Amino acid sequence: MTLESALRMTEILLGCALLQQSLEHCVGPRDEQRVAVPRALLCVALALGFLPLLVECLLLGFSALTLRRFDGPYNGGSDRMSVLILICICLTHLAPTLRLQEASFGYLGVQLVLSYAMAGWVKAVNPEWRNGEALRKVFARSAYPVAENLRALARAPCLMHRMGWTVVVFELAFPLALFNRGALAVALVLAALFHAANACLFGLNRFLWIWLCAYPSLWWLQSRLFSA
């Protein structure tokens, strides 16, 4: 995968992901609509490849307005990842040399790897994740729309313990996938399925689409590192 194709794929995926978020607010209060409607149009333009640098800069401006409207990233990590992707692809377009373009886009891939590895480390040093209590609480008392029949899983401590450690081990081992093309493909599929499960079980749908947007950067970065 070339830098140009990976960048274009990232822009298409990001345009679609941000369009979904914008459409949610197009039916909200009027002050949200004033930001969401033009933002949705910009997302379509980004996905179609129309003046990408200008569109990305404008989307960054709308992201700042959204952060101000909600006093910060109200969707946490997904909002931060959205801004990170926009900044990285903007810098890739602005960079005057190929080396700087690769550094700007590759930084996104590095941050993607760290997002999994650091999440795994934070869980590993947390006693409640090591004994399964954290995951049990998620199913038992989470405010997310978990189906009532799934709440019964909280009464299976052994299952919670195994599931918790599965997540921890996978996230910690994710950086190792960079050393093999096939392993990276499997890791990205498993990571996507993990986010899809979180979207279905807990309503964390934005994490699925935004993290998918960064996958082309990691796929390109791995091939670039080994070609060097």
C-alpha angles and dihedrals in degrees: 000000000000125000091248094052093045091050092048092049090050090052092050093049092044092049091053094045095049090044089059090052092047093050090056089061096041088081094043132090117322095253089056092048091056088063100031099053098055089039089056091052090050090051091056090049091050093051090050092049096242111159091329099188094050092044092049092050090050091049089053088054091051090048088056090051090050092050089051093047092054097032093246139339099334090184093048116208096015092059091047091050090049091055092044092053092048092050093048096049091044090054090047090058093044098046110110097211135045091240092057091044090054091046092051094048094039090055088065090056091049091051090050091055091047092049089064098036095048092045089054093048093050089052094045094056092045110093092208091059092047093054096039095247094118094057091043090057091049091058096037104044109010117135089218117105098265111166113252093240090057092055087072088072088073087072091062104079095176091054092048090049093052094044092049093051091045089059093045095049093045094050093046092047095046095095090058089067088072090076095064131041095214093046090052091052091051092045093052092049091049091046091051090050089049091054090044090054090050089050093051097041103035106018094248092142096145093063090058097055098038095048090048088057090063096049096087090058091056093044089052093043093054093052091045093052094051094043088056 
